[in-house]
Amino acid sequence: MQYTWNRAFGDGREELLMGGGAERLLDASRRLTLAGNPSASCFVEAPLLGAPDYDALVIHNPRFFSPGRRIADHSLVQAQAAVDWAAGMGSVKPYLHFELDAAGSGMLSGIHCRIEGNLAWAEGFFQAVGEPERTAAFVQHVRNLPKGWFCRYTGVFPGRKTDNTRMEVKMLDPDTRRALCEPGYLRQCFDQIGFTAYNDQMLQDIARLAEVEASISIQFDFLPDGSFLPVLSFLSLYERIRPDCSPLFAKDGWLRRTCEIYEDMGISDHRWQLLEKCFFSERKTYLTPEGLEGRSYHCFPCCTKAKWIGAERTPAKFYLLLDAMRTF
């Protein structure tokens, strides 16, 4: 993972985009990866405005889950409980993400599960992490979602002061996706689910961002009693633009157009232009005492995110996927 970091953030990008070195990411990778796993996959989350800094998330591909697999840091009890739950499922298992952020000072700050619309998975996940009381409100909110809105994942944040549950929804139906470009439709949808922390400017911002053809999702946060926090995030997703990410930065590229809107909104500066040089996919062969060893390294875009708190704009963020894998 150190090589992946160096390759992605060389030539001064480390300081300008990340605000510092790889130590936090390496710590997360070592502690939260499954012991003995040949692969490490992480996200970095960083702002597009203000002082550069980053949070680190470790991604667990369900193909590595099996009974008895252990998180490297045995003190992370909730993370281990989530892995044990997923490992005990059938042939189809969910992705899990574990988060260490700067505010948590190295503590486990977030546990995320990609339920992909499966409410039974959501219930099992909340039980596994010891917070079954979240289930009722989550299920009710999912059932209240407008037609064409699909619940992609949920998460909890044990290392933060807010006791929030995360719900991310995606618009799979093309007509629903296009409807997001209409502020009136957004108002109707928010009223339907009971989210009230919006104003006309926020609705217009979201509609404008939705005009870019990238896949999108929306994140809501609510308390165990079901009441929404006054926070909303709008994500523009770039997961399908790989391994050649250059189209994202063309004149009509999704990332360029989105970040130019961010700049116009005052929630990003020009640093997004540095991201193109971060992206790469590479394989290397090493001679070790045990013989030849193959490894692959990647840095790909995941998404960018606009966020409103109390209907007020906050700095945009970007998420990158960093991989390191032993192939033979």
N, C-alpha and C positions, 0 to 999 in steps of 0.2 A: 504493500500500500504506500510505502514511502516513495517508491519509484513512480507510482501513478500520480501522487501528489506533485513530485518534482517536475514531472513531464507536463502536467496540466498547468501548473502555476509558476513556471520558470519565467525568465526574462522580466522580472519585476511584477508579474501579475499576483504573486503571493501577497505582497504588501498592499497593493491597490484594491484587490478583490476580497482577500481573506483577512487582512489586518494582522497577520502573524503566521506562525509556522504550523506544521502538521501535527503537533503534539496532541491536541485534543482529539483529532480524528484517529490517530494511531491508538490512543488510549481507549476510545470507544470500540475500535475494531478488535483490539486484543481482549478486552473484557467481555464484549457482547457477542462475539462470534462463537459458534459451537466449537468446543474443544476438538482439535484434530481435523477441522474442516479444511479441505484443499482450496476453498474459495472465500474471499472477503468482498462484500458489496456494501457500499456506504453512499449516503447522500450527504452533501454539504448544502446548507441553507445560509444565504448571506444577503445583505441589503444592497439595493441599487442607488441609495442616497444616504448621506451621512457617513459617520465613522465606519470603516469596514470591519467586519467581525463575522463569525460564523458559528452555527450549531452543527453537530454531527449526528447522523442517524445511521444505524446498522440495519441492513435488510436481510431477512431470512427467507430464502427460496424454499418452498415446502418440500421440494424433492430431497432435501437433506434431513427432514424430520423423521425420526424413528424412535421407538421407545428406548429410553436410557440415555439419549443424547443430552449432554450437559453444556450449559452456558459456561464459558471459561471462568467468569467471576462468580463463584458460588454464593456470594453475598447478595446477589440480585435475585431475590426470592420471587418477586412478581414476574420478572422476565422468564425465569425457569418454569414457573407455573403455566405461563402462556405456551411455552414450548412443549411442555408435557401434555397439555390439552390438545394442541395441534397434532403432536406425534401419535396420539391415541385415536385419531380419526381414521376414516377409511382411506381409499385410494386418492380421493380429492381433498386437499388440505389448503388452508388459507396462507397467504403471505403474512408475515409479521414484521413490523418495524419497531426498533427500540431507539430512543432518543436521549442524547446527552447534550444539554445546551449550556451556554455561558452562564445564564442566570442560575442554573442548578449546581454550578461549581463541581462538575464531574458526577453529580448524582443522576440516577435514572429519572428523567423528567417526563418522558412520554412513552406509552405503549400503544401501538396502532395495529389494527387488524383489517385486512382487505376482505370484507364479507361478501362483496359482489352480489348484493341483493338477498343474501341468505340470512333471514332473521334468526334461525336456529343457531347459526354460527355466532351472531351477535350475542345471543343469550349465553351460549357456552363460553364465549370470550369474557364477558363480564363476570361470570361465575368463577372462571379460572383465575382472574386477577383479584378475586376477593371483593368484588363490588357489584353483586347481583342486583342491588337496589336501582341501578341505572337502567335496567332492562325495560321497565314499564314505560318510562318517558321516551326512551329511544324508539321502541316499537310503535308507540302512538304517533310520534313525529313522522316516522317512515310511512305509516298508513295515511297520514294527512298530506303527503307530498302530491303535488299536481300531476296530472296525467303526463307520462313521458319522462318524469324525473326518476332516476334510478339511484339507489343508495349504494355507493361504491365502497366506502370503508368507515370505520369508527375508531375512536381512540380515547384514552384516558391519560391524565397528566399528574401522576403521583408526586412529582418533584416541584410542582408549582403551587402558588397560593390559591389560585382559582380552582374550584372543584368541578371543572367543566368536563362534559362529554363532547367529543367531536363527531360530527356527522358530515360526510362529504357526499354530494350528489352530482350525478353526471346526466347529461341530456343525450340519450341514445337515439331518439327518434329525430329525423331530419327536420320535420316541421316544428317540433318543440325547440330544437336548436336554433332555428331561424327566428322563432318568436321572441327569443331573448333580446333581439335587436329593438324591441318595442318597449319603451318605459312603462306603458300602460299594462302590458302583460306581466312585467316584473312586479308591479304594484299589486296586481290581482293575486299573483302567486304568493308573495310575501304575506299578504293579508290572510290567505287561505291557511297557511301553516302557523300563523300567529307571530311572525317576525315583524317588529314595528320600528326597529332602529334604522330607518332610512329617511331620506328626503329626496326632493326632485333632482338635485344635482347628482347624488349617488346613483339614482336610477339611470340618469343620462350617461354617467360614466360607464356603468356596466353595459348598457346598450351599445355604446360606442366600441368598447373592447370586444363585445360579442360579434361585431361586424368582421373582425379578423377570422379567417376560416379555420383556425386551429381548434382542436378538440378543447372543451372547456369543462370545468367543474366548479361547484360552489361549496364552501365550507361554512357550517353553522356551529355554534357552541351553545350548550345549554346546561343548566344545573340538574341535579337528580330529581327535583320536583317538576321538571319540564320547562321552567321559565328560561327564555332565551337570554343570553348575554348580548349586549349591544355591539356585537362584532360580526363581521362578514368578510370572507375572503373569496376572491374570484381568480381562479387558476386557468392559465393558458398552457395547454399540455403539448409537448413536443416529442413524446416517447417513440413515435413511429418514424422519425427522421433520423435514421441511423443505417450504416456507419458514416455516410457522407452527410455532414450537418451544414455544409455551405449553403444549401438552398434557404435555410432559415435567415441568412443575412443578405440575400439578394434584395433588389429594390422592392419587390413585392413579397419578400419573405415574411413568414409569420412572426418570428421573433423580432425582426427589425421593425415591422409595422406596430407591433404591440408596444415595444419599448419607446418608439417615437410618440405613441399616445401617452405613455407614462411620463415622458419628458414634458409634454404639453400640459399634463395634469399637475406637474410639479412634484412628482413622487420618484423621479429617477434623474440622475445626471448622465454623463456620457460613458460611464464605466461598462455598460452592457456591450459596448463595441469590442471590449477586450475578450469577451467570452469565446469568440470564434477560434482564437488561437489555443484555447484550453482543450478543445475537443480532439480526440485521437483514438485510434484503435491499433494495437501493436502486439506482436508476438515475438518472444525472444527465447533463445536456447542457451542454457548455462551448462558448463562442465562442473560437476560437483564430485566429491569423493565417492559418491555412490554411482556416478555415471552421468549421462546427459539428463537434463531436466528442462521441460518446456513450461513456459508461463505466458499468460496473456494479460494485457493491461488495457483498460478502457477509461475514457472520460466522455460522457455523453450528456446532452441537455435532458432535463426532466420536465421542468416547467418554470414559468414566471408567475408571480402572484401580486395582485393588488389587494389591499386590505383597508377596511373602514372601521373605525371605532367611534361609536356614537354618531355615525353617518359622516364623520370627518376623515379625509384622506390621511393615510400614513405611508411611509416609504415602501416602495415596491421591493420585492425580493426575487432572487433566482435560486433554483435548485439544480445541482449537478449530480449525476450518478458516477461514482468512481468504483472501478472493479480491479481486483487482482486475483488471478486464478492459476493454480498449478494444473497443467494440462496432461503431463506425463512425467 
